[in-house]
Amino acid sequence: MDQPIVLFLLRAVHIGVGVFWIGSVLLVTFYLLPAVRATGPAGGQVLQEMMLRRKVQVHLIWAGWLTIFAGIGLFMHNMSLSHGAWGRTPMGIGISIGAVAGFLGLMIGMTVNGPTARRMALANAPGATPLSDAERAALARRLRIGTLSTTTLLVISVVTMATARYY
């Protein structure tokens, strides 16, 4: 796998799609979801549009998996060049910490954030049984904790990977 074009493509996907992924997560966490909460029923319509029609969660999940699979390819390349020794270097350890944080962020996004936001969006669909105030508050709290957790893990991932070569 020492082909320069393959390594270039893996890096381009890992970095380019990774930037889209974390940028989108930051936008959702710090701007869109607070705006949805602040605007009440109108915000519910926006959430419904984002989740049910535009399927933002699907795009974020695909971006996460593409980023991770490209990263695995790059990691395997470095490991094969050094017969595994690279993984024990400060850079290899830093990249590994970032990889675990990114993977955990994706898992929370897939198992907590996406389903919770989808449940909230479905409750706003025409003809749906409305949520009680307690249910709505519980879902909003779960989504807030989940998105903040995902965001924190992805920031850790980006920072550790971006600085790993300087350890």
C-alpha positions in Angstrom: 0.0 0.0 0.0 2.9 2.3 -0.6 1.1 3.9 -3.6 1.2 7.7 -3.3 -2.2 8.1 -4.9 -3.9 5.7 -2.4 -2.2 7.5 0.6 -3.3 10.9 -0.9 -6.9 9.7 -1.3 -7.0 8.3 2.2 -5.6 11.5 3.7 -8.0 13.6 1.6 -11.0 11.6 2.7 -9.9 11.4 6.4 -9.2 15.1 6.6 -11.8 16.5 4.3 -14.7 14.4 5.4 -13.5 14.7 9.0 -13.6 18.5 8.8 -17.2 18.2 7.4 -18.1 15.9 10.2 -16.8 17.9 13.2 -17.9 21.2 11.6 -21.4 19.9 11.2 -21.5 18.6 14.7 -20.3 21.9 16.1 -22.9 23.8 14.0 -25.7 21.5 15.3 -24.5 21.5 18.9 -23.9 25.2 19.4 -26.3 26.9 16.9 -29.0 24.7 15.4 -30.2 22.8 18.5 -30.2 25.9 20.8 -32.2 27.8 18.1 -34.6 24.9 17.9 -35.1 24.9 21.6 -35.5 28.7 21.7 -38.1 28.9 19.0 -40.6 26.3 20.4 -43.1 24.8 17.9 -41.3 26.5 15.0 -38.1 24.9 16.1 -39.8 21.6 16.1 -40.7 22.1 12.4 -37.0 22.9 11.7 -35.9 19.7 13.6 -38.5 17.7 11.6 -37.2 19.1 8.3 -33.5 18.4 9.3 -34.1 14.9 10.6 -37.0 13.5 8.5 -36.6 15.1 5.1 -32.9 16.2 4.9 -31.7 13.2 7.1 -28.8 15.1 8.6 -28.2 12.2 11.0 -27.5 9.9 8.1 -25.0 12.3 6.5 -23.2 12.7 9.9 -23.0 8.9 10.4 -21.7 8.4 6.9 -19.1 11.2 7.4 -18.1 9.5 10.7 -17.6 6.1 9.1 -15.8 7.4 6.1 -13.4 9.4 8.3 -12.8 6.4 10.5 -12.3 3.9 7.7 -9.8 6.2 5.9 -8.1 6.7 9.3 -7.8 2.9 9.8 -6.2 2.7 6.3 -3.7 5.3 7.2 -3.0 3.8 10.6 -2.5 0.3 9.1 -0.1 1.8 6.5 2.1 3.4 9.3 2.0 0.2 11.3 3.0 -2.0 8.4 6.0 0.3 7.5 7.3 -0.1 11.1 6.2 -3.7 11.7 4.0 -2.4 14.6 6.6 -0.2 16.3 4.9 3.1 15.2 1.9 2.3 17.4 4.2 2.6 20.5 5.7 6.0 19.6 4.3 9.2 21.1 2.7 10.0 17.7 1.2 6.6 17.3 -0.2 6.8 20.9 -1.6 10.3 20.2 -3.3 9.1 17.0 -4.7 6.1 18.8 -6.2 8.3 21.5 -7.8 10.5 18.9 -9.1 7.4 17.0 -10.8 6.0 20.1 -12.3 9.4 20.9 -13.6 9.8 17.4 -15.1 6.3 17.4 -16.8 6.9 20.8 -18.2 10.2 19.4 -19.6 8.3 16.4 -21.1 5.7 18.7 -22.9 8.3 20.9 -24.1 10.1 17.7 -25.5 6.8 16.3 -27.0 5.4 19.5 -28.1 8.5 21.4 -28.2 11.7 19.3 -29.7 10.5 16.1 -32.5 8.4 17.6 -33.3 11.0 20.2 -33.6 13.8 17.6 -35.6 11.6 15.3 -38.0 10.8 18.1 -38.4 14.5 18.8 -38.9 15.2 15.1 -41.5 12.4 14.7 -43.5 13.8 17.6 -43.9 17.0 15.6 -45.1 15.2 12.5 -48.8 15.8 11.5 -51.0 13.3 13.2 -48.4 12.2 15.7 -49.2 11.8 19.3 -47.7 14.9 21.0 -45.1 14.4 23.7 -45.9 15.4 27.2 -43.9 18.3 28.7 -41.9 15.8 30.8 -41.2 13.6 27.8 -40.1 16.6 25.7 -37.8 17.8 28.5 -36.3 14.4 29.0 -35.6 14.0 25.3 -34.1 17.5 25.1 -31.9 16.9 28.1 -30.7 13.5 26.6 -30.0 15.2 23.3 -28.1 18.1 24.9 -25.9 15.7 26.9 -25.4 13.5 23.9 -24.4 16.3 21.5 -22.1 17.9 24.1 -20.5 14.5 24.7 -20.1 13.8 21.0 -18.7 17.3 20.4 -16.2 17.0 23.3 -15.0 13.6 22.0 -14.6 14.9 18.4 -12.7 17.9 19.6 -10.4 15.6 21.6 -10.0 13.5 18.5 -9.1 16.5 16.3 -6.7 18.1 18.8 -4.8 14.9 19.6 -4.5 13.9 15.9 -3.5 17.4 14.9 -0.8 17.7 17.5 0.4 14.0 17.7 3.5 14.6 15.6 4.7 17.2 18.2 4.7 15.0 21.3 
